[in-house]
Amino acid sequence: MSLRSSLVFLLALLTGAAASGLTAVAGEGAARSLLAGLAATGLAVQFYNRLIATEDGTVQPPSSAGAGAGEGESNG
């Protein structure tokens, strides 16, 4: 397992543990706390995977979503 993958999973597990703990402190039951932690962990894996740069060092270009024909350096 690469260092990047380990870091993504560690941060996701910490996020899930924090969400589970905060849900338990809020007075919810153990089942709801566990489900909240698992949901937060699943979403955090995707979030941290996109947030942390790739190992090969290539820079990902920003997506061109929303760039219309009227936008660009040549216009005005």
N, C-alpha and C positions, 0 to 999 in steps of 0.2 A: 504494500500500500504506500502510495507516495505521501510526501510531507503535506502537500496541498489537500489531499483527500482526508488525511488524519485531522488536519486543522478544521476543515469544513464539518466533519462529523463531531469533533469535540465542541465546536461552537454551537452546533445544532443541539447537541445533548444538554449543554449548559442552558440554552434558551428554553428547551422543553422542561428542564428541572425548575427553572425560575418560574415559568408559567404554571407548572403544577403546584409549586409551593405557594405562589400568590393566590391561586384558586383555593387551595386548602385553607389558607389564612382567612380568606374572605368568607368562609363558613360553608362552602359547598362540601358535598360528600367526597369520599375517597374515589368513587367511580368517576365522578365528573372531573375531579382533579387530574386523574390519570388520563382521561380522554382529552382534556385541555392540553396537557403536557405532550401527548402523542401528536395532536394536531399541530401544535406549535413546532415540534421537532420536524415534522414532515415539511412544513412550509419553510422552516429555517434552512433546511438542506438546500433547497432551491435558491433561496435568497443569498446565502453565503457562497454557493457555488458560482453565482454570477458576480458577486462582489469581489471575490479574491481573484487576482490576476492569474492567468494560465502560466504554466511552467516554461513554455518555450519562448516567452518574452514578446510574442507578437502582439501588437496593439490592435484591438478590435475597433473597426471604424464605427462611428455612431450610425444608428439606423436612419434611413432616409424617409421614414414614415412622416407624412405631412408636408413633405417638400413639394410644393406645387411648381407649375411651369413658370410662374412669375417671380420665383425666388432665385437668388443666386447673385454672384458678383457682377455679372454682366449687365444686370438691370439696375440702373440708376444710382 
